[in-house]
Amino acid sequence: DQQVKQNSPSLSVQEGRISILNCDYTNSMFDYFLWYKKYPAEGPTFLISISSIKDKNEDGRFTVFLNKSAKHLSLHIVPSQPGDSAVYFCAASPGTGFQKLVFGTGTRLLVSP
Amino acid sequence: DAGVIQSPRHEVTEMGQEVTLRCKPISGHDYLFWYRQTMMRGLELLIYFNNNVPIDDSGMPEDRFSAKMPNASFSTLKIQPSEPRDSAVYFCASITGGRGYTFGSGTRLTVV
């Protein structure tokens, strides 16, 4: 049972445009959400996170939005750059303190010049 | 800091053989995780350790899989016997508190 779902396996965007990656979750206990970015032949690296007490978190070109009622979060990249081409994983964690992360299946983003 | 170090980077083995994957976490990190990445299921947690003690191995798919952490600087994931469906990329990650994992570069396992 996939508790964190990324329904779009791939996304293609032109350089300079906005990339929007989506993620849905089913477990209402999740209260902390993260996005990881993965290049080929490398491990995933942390990109940005958001706590359930917020609905938006911004870091440079990257913004994560959280809609708790819909159990949905999204990652916006503006403007998109060719170097952003990678696989993006959404992850979620329940409760307070340390909890193991549950990851989605990933979305492959391709930003073309 | 050298980060989380995994070896080997690539492993090709024949069905039925034993495979051992290795991980050296970041010094001082007291949690260690083994994940498996497949197209169908994304990143699946197999097992994690806290202070060298296995805490949750509910993600280990079968008895053919076992993991150990004999000390704070070393962990192994063993598959015996290996099967073609075990082909995947296996990641090790470590943290100390918080929720931001540091991943290794992974081991790509191919079982033929």
Contacts between the chains, C-beta under 8 A, distances in Angstrom:
chain1	res1	chain2	res2	distance
A	2	B	41	7.5
A	6	B	42	7.5
A	32	B	99	6.0
A	34	B	99	6.9
A	34	B	100	7.3
A	41	B	105	6.8
A	41	B	106	7.8
A	42	B	105	5.6
A	42	B	106	7.7
A	43	B	4	7.2
A	43	B	91	5.6
A	43	B	93	7.3
A	43	B	102	8.0
A	43	B	103	3.1
A	43	B	104	5.3
A	43	B	105	5.2
A	43	B	106	5.6
A	44	B	43	7.2
A	44	B	91	7.5
A	44	B	101	7.8
A	44	B	103	5.1
A	45	B	103	7.1
A	46	B	100	4.7
A	46	B	101	7.2
A	49	B	99	7.4
A	49	B	100	7.4
A	89	B	42	6.6
A	89	B	43	6.1
A	91	B	43	7.9
A	93	B	99	5.4
A	98	B	31	7.1
A	98	B	95	7.9
A	98	B	97	6.4
A	98	B	98	7.5
A	98	B	99	7.0
A	99	B	99	7.2
A	100	B	33	7.3
A	100	B	45	5.8
A	100	B	48	6.1
A	100	B	56	6.8
A	101	B	45	7.5
A	101	B	99	6.7
A	101	B	101	6.6
A	102	B	45	7.4
A	103	B	35	7.6
A	103	B	42	5.3
A	103	B	43	3.7
A	103	B	44	7.6
A	103	B	45	7.9
A	104	B	42	5.5
A	105	B	39	7.6
A	105	B	40	7.3
A	105	B	41	6.5
A	105	B	42	3.4
A	106	B	42	5.3
A	106	B	43	7.6
